[in-house]
Amino acid sequence: MKKRSLAALTAALAVAPLLTAGVPGQRAAAAASGADRSPAPVESALLRGVDLDTVTIPELQARMKRGSLTSSELTRAYLGRIRAVDPKINAVLRVSPTALGQAAASDARHRLGRTRGPLDGIPVLLKDNVDTRDMPTTAGSLALAGGPPDRDAELVTRLRAAGAVILGKANMSEWANFRGAKPTSGWSAVGGQTRNPYVLDRNPCGSSSGSAAALAASLAQVAIGTETDGSIVCPAGMNGVVGHKPSLGLVSQAGVVPISAEQDTAGPMARNVVDTALTLSVLGGRGAGDTAHLAEAATRPGSLRGKRIGLWRLPSLGSGVNALMTRTAARLRSAGATVVEVTPPYQARLAELEFPALLSEFHRDIDAYLATRQGPRDLAGLIGFNRATPAERTCFAGQELFEMALAAPPTTDPGYRAVRAELKDLSRRSIDETMAAHDLDAIASPANPPAWTTDCARGDNDVIPSSTPAAVAGYPSLSVPAGFVGELPVGILLMAGDRQDARLLSLGAAVEQRLGAWRAPRYLPTTPSGAAGER
């Protein structure tokens, strides 16, 4: 979940010694202590001439094909970076005890010329609300910290079939930030607080916080996030990486801890658009589009020529972000795109209606999921567990959203049905009408403000409306690095119509190439709150 004011709240889906399942709360205590906050030297990201910060999946596959790199070497390099770097940011909950075995199996396939596609041998981190039969899946909650689920989520089955190395689980905002009215993004009772790698006292945003922070620190090649409204695209923007929220239904939600079947989707995150697109091709199957075309689009010059992009500025995100959007628009125009100013309609009404609908849907969907797991069997049992478990209240105490969902009208209620129908209609019209009126290829907006300081007492400070139209409509959106406000990354969010994922990723690759905005984090302990310098 993302926006927190109860008048306009929306659900954004946006322990252990390392290498073991560990003891719940151990990493939370370390995070709370604030130890090791200085920017100590970070282990090199070089592996036999491969720069893990910048290498793409096609480049890795080319090296593995000619025998100059193995998946085992790549996997060991990422495991080494996790050991060296993750204590600074607390993004990885656990690594898979079978990761090196998976990599060895991929190496055998490469030697025999029997690879399974672009992800064969590529290390992937999963957000900890994605079921895995061989590792715990907790959604950040001690209520689910017992045995692992009985089976893999369908998207994990797809990744394994494609030969991907399931490297481990990333920390996340507990229950995808759909528990308390004033939560702190990146915190869970199981994993403690994830930190933004660019400035360690700043927040990573959204519930896919661990996935995004781990990618920024080059702890995996790709990661899987989930979103209901904002929790792929906001953490991607705030951690300087790429995040794609697919069209609703393109990626199966079977085996993913839910908020709402009407909006939830898992999606790929990476340090570049090509890797994001190739991962989507596995997660979504043939419906995800032509990946060869997407890979070509990442390096083809002049691909923005003739494109029409609508810029939704959102000046409420601050003067630094607004100035960055002005510079971004100028750079896109210089590459041949037409950029026009737009304001999608119906946003106030969407903000008014979304939260009540999500409450009803969460009660229905979480009850169905909990019935498949050990622990509390329904939402009422979960509320009781939290009341009886002090460790669940070490950052923020509330579970107001759980309690409101328990009392919400059922999804059979005619009032609820009318609200969801209006939401679907207005959200789709907000994008469709804007694109038609200006003959647009996409709508662009800031993906995030500069990261706020992490503060359990205050909670998040993240009313970010840009993700809502696509999230509620079930349309695709894509966050690509746009630049910096001071030391803090800001993404540009691209939105398009239903099932336009391939076209949106192709456009995003062209935007990424033109902006060239990515840079590695420096793990600074802090930065002045009022810093306005921009890159």
C-alpha positions in Angstrom: 0.0 0.0 0.0 1.0 3.6 -0.5 -1.2 6.5 0.5 -2.2 6.6 4.2 -4.7 9.4 5.0 -7.9 7.5 5.8 -10.0 9.9 3.7 -8.1 8.9 0.5 -6.2 5.8 1.6 -5.2 3.3 -1.1 -3.5 0.0 -0.8 0.1 0.2 -2.1 2.0 -2.7 -2.8 4.2 -0.2 -3.2 14.5 -13.0 11.7 17.5 -14.5 10.6 21.2 -14.7 10.4 21.8 -14.6 6.6 21.7 -17.9 4.7 19.3 -19.5 7.3 15.6 -19.2 8.0 16.7 -17.7 11.3 15.1 -16.4 14.4 12.2 -14.0 14.0 13.0 -10.6 15.4 16.8 -10.9 15.4 17.2 -8.7 12.3 14.5 -6.4 13.6 16.5 -5.8 16.7 19.7 -5.1 14.8 17.8 -2.6 12.5 16.3 -0.8 15.5 19.8 -0.4 17.1 20.9 1.8 14.1 24.3 0.1 14.1 26.7 0.4 11.2 25.2 3.5 9.6 28.4 4.8 8.2 29.1 4.4 4.5 31.8 1.8 4.8 33.4 0.5 1.7 31.2 -1.8 -0.3 32.3 -5.0 -1.9 33.2 -4.7 -5.5 30.5 -5.5 -8.0 33.0 -6.8 -10.5 33.0 -10.5 -11.4 35.7 -11.7 -13.9 35.2 -8.4 -15.8 31.4 -8.4 -15.4 30.0 -5.2 -13.7 27.0 -6.5 -11.8 25.7 -3.0 -11.5 25.2 -2.5 -15.2 25.3 -6.0 -16.9 22.1 -7.1 -18.6 20.6 -10.6 -18.9 21.4 -10.8 -22.7 25.0 -10.0 -21.9 25.1 -12.6 -19.1 23.6 -15.2 -21.4 26.1 -14.5 -24.1 28.9 -15.0 -21.7 27.4 -18.3 -20.4 26.9 -19.5 -23.9 30.5 -19.1 -24.8 31.7 -20.5 -21.5 33.4 -17.4 -20.0 30.8 -17.3 -17.1 28.8 -19.9 -15.3 25.6 -19.5 -13.3 27.4 -20.9 -10.3 29.9 -18.1 -10.5 27.2 -15.5 -10.9 25.2 -16.9 -8.0 28.2 -17.0 -5.7 29.0 -13.4 -6.6 25.5 -12.3 -5.6 25.6 -14.3 -2.4 28.9 -12.7 -1.6 27.4 -9.2 -2.2 24.5 -10.1 0.1 26.8 -11.1 2.9 28.9 -7.9 2.4 26.3 -5.3 1.6 22.9 -6.4 2.9 23.8 -5.6 6.6 23.8 -2.0 5.6 20.3 -2.0 4.0 18.5 -5.0 5.5 16.8 -5.9 2.2 17.2 -9.7 2.1 15.4 -11.9 4.6 16.9 -15.2 3.6 18.7 -16.9 0.8 17.6 -20.3 -0.6 19.7 -23.3 0.7 19.4 -24.7 -2.8 20.5 -21.7 -4.8 23.9 -23.1 -5.7 22.3 -26.4 -6.6 19.9 -24.6 -8.9 22.9 -22.8 -10.5 24.8 -26.0 -11.0 21.8 -27.5 -12.8 21.7 -24.5 -15.1 25.4 -24.9 -15.8 24.8 -28.4 -17.0 22.0 -27.3 -19.3 24.3 -24.6 -20.8 27.0 -27.2 -21.4 24.6 -29.5 -23.2 23.0 -26.6 -25.2 19.6 -27.3 -23.6 18.9 -23.9 -21.9 15.3 -23.0 -21.2 15.3 -19.3 -22.2 16.6 -15.9 -21.1 16.3 -16.5 -17.4 18.1 -19.8 -17.3 20.8 -19.4 -14.6 19.8 -15.9 -13.6 19.5 -15.2 -9.9 16.0 -13.8 -8.9 14.9 -12.5 -5.5 11.2 -12.9 -4.5 9.2 -10.6 -2.3 8.2 -12.4 0.8 4.5 -12.5 0.0 5.1 -15.0 -2.9 4.7 -18.6 -1.8 7.6 -20.9 -2.0 7.4 -24.5 -1.0 11.1 -24.6 0.3 11.3 -21.3 2.2 9.0 -19.5 4.6 6.5 -17.0 3.1 5.5 -14.6 5.8 4.3 -11.3 4.3 6.5 -9.9 7.0 4.2 -11.2 9.8 5.2 -13.5 12.6 1.7 -15.1 12.2 3.0 -16.9 9.1 6.5 -17.5 10.3 6.0 -21.2 10.8 6.4 -23.8 8.1 6.5 -22.9 4.4 3.4 -23.1 2.2 2.5 -26.5 0.7 3.3 -25.4 -2.9 4.9 -22.7 -5.0 3.0 -19.7 -6.3 2.3 -20.1 -10.0 4.7 -17.4 -10.9 7.5 -19.3 -9.0 6.6 -22.5 -10.9 7.1 -20.5 -14.1 10.4 -19.1 -13.0 11.7 -22.6 -12.0 10.5 -24.0 -15.3 12.5 -21.2 -17.1 15.6 -22.2 -15.2 15.9 -19.1 -13.0 17.9 -19.5 -9.8 15.5 -18.6 -6.9 18.1 -16.8 -4.8 16.0 -16.0 -1.8 13.3 -13.8 -0.2 13.3 -10.0 0.1 12.0 -8.1 3.1 8.7 -6.1 2.6 6.3 -3.8 4.4 4.3 -6.1 6.6 1.0 -7.2 5.1 1.9 -5.0 2.1 1.2 -1.9 4.3 -2.4 -2.9 4.7 -2.4 -3.2 8.5 -2.1 0.2 10.3 -3.2 3.7 9.5 0.3 5.1 10.0 2.7 2.3 8.9 6.4 2.7 8.0 7.3 1.4 4.6 10.0 -1.3 4.6 9.3 -2.4 8.1 8.1 -5.9 9.1 8.1 -7.8 12.4 10.0 -10.6 10.7 12.7 -8.6 8.9 13.0 -5.2 10.6 13.5 -2.0 8.6 14.8 -1.9 5.1 16.9 1.2 4.3 17.3 3.2 1.1 20.8 2.4 -0.3 21.3 5.9 -1.5 20.8 7.5 1.9 20.4 5.1 4.7 18.1 7.1 7.0 15.7 7.6 4.1 12.7 5.3 3.3 12.6 2.8 0.4 8.8 3.3 -0.2 6.0 0.9 -0.8 5.7 -2.7 0.2 8.1 -4.0 -2.5 10.8 -2.1 -0.6 13.2 -5.0 -0.1 13.0 -6.0 -3.7 13.8 -2.5 -4.9 16.6 -1.8 -2.3 18.2 -5.1 -3.1 18.3 -4.3 -6.8 19.8 -0.9 -6.2 22.6 -2.5 -4.2 23.1 -5.2 -6.9 22.2 -8.1 -4.6 20.3 -10.0 -7.5 19.9 -9.6 -11.2 16.1 -9.2 -11.0 13.4 -9.3 -8.3 9.7 -9.8 -8.1 7.5 -7.2 -6.5 3.8 -6.9 -6.0 1.4 -4.0 -6.3 -2.1 -3.0 -5.4 -1.5 0.7 -5.8 2.0 2.0 -6.1 4.2 -0.7 -4.4 6.1 -1.7 -7.4 6.5 1.6 -9.1 7.1 3.8 -6.0 9.9 1.7 -4.5 11.4 1.3 -8.0 11.5 5.1 -8.4 12.7 5.8 -4.9 15.6 3.3 -5.2 16.6 4.2 -8.7 15.6 1.0 -10.5 13.0 -0.1 -13.0 9.6 -1.6 -12.0 6.8 -2.8 -14.1 3.2 -3.2 -12.9 1.6 -5.5 -15.5 -1.9 -5.4 -16.8 -4.2 -7.0 -14.3 -4.4 -10.8 -14.9 -1.3 -11.0 -17.1 0.7 -12.5 -14.2 -1.1 -15.1 -12.1 -1.8 -14.2 -8.4 -2.2 -17.8 -7.3 -0.1 -18.3 -4.2 0.6 -14.6 -3.6 -0.6 -13.1 -0.3 -3.5 -10.8 -1.4 -5.1 -7.4 -0.7 -7.5 -7.3 -3.6 -8.1 -9.6 -6.6 -9.5 -6.5 -8.4 -6.1 -4.7 -8.3 -3.3 -7.0 -7.1 -0.5 -8.0 -9.5 3.0 -9.3 -9.2 5.5 -7.8 -11.6 9.2 -7.7 -12.5 11.8 -5.3 -11.2 15.4 -4.8 -12.4 18.2 -2.3 -13.0 17.2 -1.9 -16.7 14.2 -2.2 -18.9 15.5 -5.1 -21.0 15.8 -7.4 -17.9 12.4 -6.3 -16.7 10.8 -7.2 -20.1 12.6 -10.6 -20.3 11.4 -11.4 -16.8 7.8 -10.4 -17.7 8.0 -12.8 -20.7 8.5 -15.6 -18.2 6.0 -14.5 -15.6 3.2 -13.8 -18.1 3.9 -16.3 -20.8 3.1 -15.6 -24.4 0.7 -12.8 -23.5 3.6 -10.6 -22.3 4.7 -9.7 -25.8 7.6 -10.0 -28.2 10.8 -10.0 -26.0 13.1 -9.9 -29.0 11.5 -6.6 -30.1 11.8 -5.3 -26.5 15.5 -6.2 -26.3 16.2 -4.5 -29.6 14.3 -1.4 -28.6 16.6 -0.8 -25.6 19.5 0.1 -27.8 17.9 1.4 -31.0 18.7 5.2 -31.3 15.9 7.6 -32.3 13.1 5.4 -31.1 11.4 8.3 -29.3 11.0 10.1 -32.6 7.3 10.7 -33.3 6.1 9.5 -29.9 3.5 11.6 -28.1 3.8 11.7 -24.3 1.4 13.5 -21.9 3.2 14.9 -18.9 1.2 15.0 -15.6 3.4 17.1 -13.4 2.0 16.7 -9.9 3.6 19.9 -8.4 2.5 18.8 -4.9 5.6 16.5 -4.9 7.8 19.6 -4.6 9.9 22.1 -6.6 12.8 19.7 -7.0 10.7 17.0 -8.6 8.9 19.6 -10.8 12.2 21.0 -12.1 13.4 17.4 -12.8 10.2 16.8 -14.8 10.9 20.0 -16.8 14.4 18.8 -17.7 13.1 15.3 -18.5 10.5 16.7 -20.9 13.2 18.8 -22.6 15.4 15.8 -23.1 12.5 13.7 -24.5 11.6 16.5 -26.9 15.2 16.7 -28.1 15.0 13.0 -29.0 12.1 13.7 -31.2 9.1 13.1 -28.9 6.2 15.5 -28.5 5.5 16.2 -24.8 2.2 17.9 -23.9 0.9 18.8 -20.4 -2.1 16.8 -19.2 -4.2 16.3 -16.1 -6.1 13.1 -16.0 -9.7 13.6 -14.8 -11.6 12.0 -11.9 -8.7 11.7 -9.5 -10.5 13.1 -6.5 -13.4 10.6 -6.9 -11.0 7.7 -7.3 -9.3 8.7 -4.1 -12.6 8.8 -2.3 -13.8 5.4 -3.5 -10.7 3.2 -3.6 -10.1 2.6 0.1 -13.6 1.5 1.0 -13.6 -1.0 -1.9 -10.2 -2.4 -0.8 -11.4 -3.0 2.7 -14.2 -5.3 1.6 -12.0 -7.1 -0.9 -9.2 -7.6 1.6 -11.5 -9.3 4.1 -12.7 -11.7 1.4 -9.3 -12.4 -0.1 -7.2 -12.7 3.0 -9.6 -15.1 4.6 -9.3 -17.3 1.5 -5.5 -17.2 1.6 -5.2 -17.8 5.4 -7.3 -20.9 5.0 -4.4 -22.4 3.0 -1.7 -21.7 5.6 -0.7 -22.7 9.1 -1.5 -20.0 11.7 -4.5 -17.7 12.0 -7.3 -19.0 9.8 -9.0 -15.8 9.1 -8.8 -12.0 9.5 -10.4 -12.1 13.0 -7.8 -14.6 14.1 -5.0 -12.5 12.7 -6.2 -9.5 14.6 -6.2 -11.6 17.8 -2.7 -12.8 17.0 -1.4 -9.2 16.7 -3.0 -8.2 20.0 -1.3 -11.1 21.7 2.2 -10.6 20.1 4.2 -7.7 21.4 6.9 -8.1 18.6 4.2 -7.1 16.1 4.1 -3.6 17.6 7.8 -2.7 17.9 7.6 -0.1 15.1 4.0 0.9 14.8 1.3 -0.4 17.0 -1.9 0.0 15.0 -3.9 -2.5 13.0 -6.8 -0.1 12.2 -7.1 -1.3 8.6 -7.5 -4.9 9.7 -10.2 -3.8 12.1 -12.0 -1.6 9.4 -11.8 -4.5 6.9 -13.4 -6.9 9.4 -16.3 -4.5 9.8 -16.6 -3.6 6.0 -19.6 -4.6 3.9 -19.1 -8.0 2.2 -18.3 -8.0 -1.5 -21.9 -9.3 -2.1 -23.3 -6.0 -0.9 -24.9 -3.9 -3.6 -23.2 -0.7 -2.3 -19.8 -2.3 -2.6 -20.5 -3.5 -6.1 -21.6 0.0 -7.2 -18.4 1.5 -5.8 -16.1 -1.0 -7.6 -18.0 -0.6 -10.8 -17.6 3.2 -10.6 -13.9 2.8 -9.8 -13.3 0.6 -12.8 -15.2 3.0 -15.1 -13.6 6.2 -13.9 -10.1 4.9 -13.7 -10.2 3.6 -17.2 -11.8 6.7 -18.5 -9.1 8.8 -16.8 -6.4 7.2 -18.9 -8.4 6.4 -22.1 -9.9 9.9 -22.4 -6.6 11.6 -21.7 -4.7 9.5 -24.3 -7.5 9.9 -26.9 -7.8 13.7 -26.4 -4.1 14.2 -27.1 -3.4 11.2 -29.3 -0.8 9.9 -26.8 1.5 6.9 -26.7 1.7 7.1 -22.9 1.0 9.3 -19.9 4.1 10.2 -17.8 4.3 11.5 -14.3 6.8 11.5 -11.4 6.8 8.0 -9.8 7.8 9.3 -6.3 8.9 12.3 -4.3 12.5 12.4 -2.9 12.6 9.7 -0.1 11.4 10.9 3.3 13.2 10.0 6.5 12.2 6.7 8.1 10.4 7.4 11.3 8.3 4.7 13.1 6.6 7.3 15.3 5.4 9.5 12.4 4.9 6.8 9.8 5.1 7.4 6.1 4.9 10.7 4.4 3.9 9.5 0.9 0.6 10.7 -0.6 1.6 10.0 -4.2 -1.4 10.0 -6.7 0.4 9.0 -9.9 0.1 5.3 -9.6 -3.7 5.2 -8.9 -5.2 5.5 -12.3 -3.4 2.5 -13.8 -3.6 0.5 -10.5 -7.3 0.9 -10.2 -8.0 0.4 -14.0 -5.8 -2.7 -14.1 -3.7 -1.0 -16.8 0.1 -1.3 -17.0 2.6 1.2 -15.6 6.4 1.4 -15.7 8.8 3.3 -13.5 12.2 4.2 -15.1 15.0 6.3 -13.4 14.6 10.0 -14.3 17.3 11.6 -12.2 18.0 12.9 -8.7 16.9 15.5 -6.3 20.1 15.9 -4.3 21.2 12.4 -3.5 17.8 10.9 -3.9 16.5 9.1 -7.0 13.2 10.0 -8.7 11.5 7.9 -11.4 9.3 8.8 -14.3 6.1 6.7 -14.4 4.7 5.7 -17.8 1.1 4.5 -18.2 -0.8 3.1 -21.1 -4.0 1.2 -22.0 -5.0 -2.3 -21.1 -2.6 -5.1 -22.4 -0.2 -2.5 -23.8 2.6 -3.9 -21.7 5.0 -4.7 -24.6 4.5 -1.3 -26.2 5.0 0.4 -22.8 8.2 -1.5 -22.1 9.5 -0.6 -25.6 8.8 3.0 -25.0 10.3 2.8 -21.5 13.5 1.3 -23.0 13.8 4.4 -25.3 13.2 6.7 -22.4 15.8 4.9 -20.3 18.4 5.2 -23.1 17.7 8.9 -23.6 17.8 9.8 -19.9 20.7 7.6 -18.8 19.8 8.5 -15.2 21.0 5.4 -13.3 23.9 5.7 -10.9 25.1 3.3 -8.2 24.2 4.1 -4.6 26.8 5.5 -2.1 25.2 4.3 1.1 25.4 7.8 2.7 24.3 7.8 6.4 22.1 10.9 5.9 21.6 14.0 3.8 20.2 17.4 4.7 16.4 17.3 4.8 16.1 20.5 2.8 18.7 19.5 0.2 17.5 20.8 -3.2 20.5 20.1 -5.5 19.6 17.9 -8.5 21.5 15.8 -10.9 
